[in-house]
Amino acid sequence: MYQATKIVIITERTVLDGVTRLIEQGGATGYTHVEAGGKGSRGIRSANRPGLSGVMANVKIEAIVRDKAKAEAIITAVSETYFRNYSGIAYVEPVEILRPHKFDV
């Protein structure tokens, strides 16, 4: 097993494309995103909320990078770019991976 860092970002779906662009620009080789719902400081958010094609829905985005400093730079860029105007949280956590070559740029 090899050490790596997982980036987790939960934010509004409307900024998904911009957030994933920052993740790729920051050096991640890929990411996964899924619809998300829950409750936070801005109230309850439903992943399946009816309305304007889910415009107000949240997404959870995960990416893995080998370098913790790279992960921290990515979430800082996302936070500075989007979290002043859109709801969101971001955190990193250590993970162990099997195929490290999949996560190198």
N, C-alpha and C positions, 0 to 999 in steps of 0.2 A: 504494500500500500504506500501511496505517496501523499504528502501533505499538500493541501491547496486551500483556497478561501472561496466560500460561496457568498455571492452578493444576492440580497433579497430586497426588492423594491415593491412596495404596494402603493399604487397611485391611481389616478383617474384614467380611464381608457382613452380619453381624448388626447393624452400626451404619450401614448404608447409608442408611436413611431419615433418621436423625438428622443424618448428615453432609450429605446433600443439602439438608435443611432449613436448616442453617447456611449453606450456599453461597447459597441463595436469599435468606435473611435478610441476608446480607452484600452483596447487590446484584448478583449474577450473574443474567443473564436465562435461563440454561439450563445444562445439564451433560450429559455422556455418561458412562455407566459400562459396564464390561465385566468379565467374570470374569478373574481373574488368578491366577497361580501363580508360585512361585519359591523361592529360598532366602535366608534372612536370619538374624539373631541368634536367632530362635526356631525355627530348623530349616527343613525343606522343607515348603512348602504347595502343595497341588495344587488347581487350579481345578476339577478333575473328581473330587475325592476322594469316594468313596462314604460314605454315612452319613446323618445326620439332615437330609436335604434340602439338603445343602451348607452347613449351619450354620457349619462351620469354614472354608469357602472364603473366599478374598480377592476383593476387587474393586478395580479401578483407576477412579478418578473424575477426569474432566477438566472444567474450566470455563475460560472466557476472560472477562476483564474489561479495560476500557480503562485503569484506574487501578492502578498497582503497589501503592500503599498499601492499596487495597481488597483486593487479592489477599493481601497480607501479613496483614491483619486477619482474613480468612477462615481462612487456614491456622493462625493463632494460636488462633482460637476452636475450630477442630476439634481441634487438639493439646491444648489445655487441657481440653476436654470429654471427649475419648475416649482419648488416647494413654497415660494413666496405667493404664488397665485393659484396653485392647485393643491388639493390635499395629497398627502403622501408621507410615507415613512421609508426608511432605508436602514439596513444593518448588514453586517458581515458576520460570518461564523466559520470556524475551522471545519474542514471536511477531509476525508481520506478518499483518494481516487485510485482506480486500478490502472488506467491507461493515460499516463501523464502527457504523452505526445498529442492527445486530443485537445489539450488545453494550452498549447504553446503556439505563439504567433510566429 
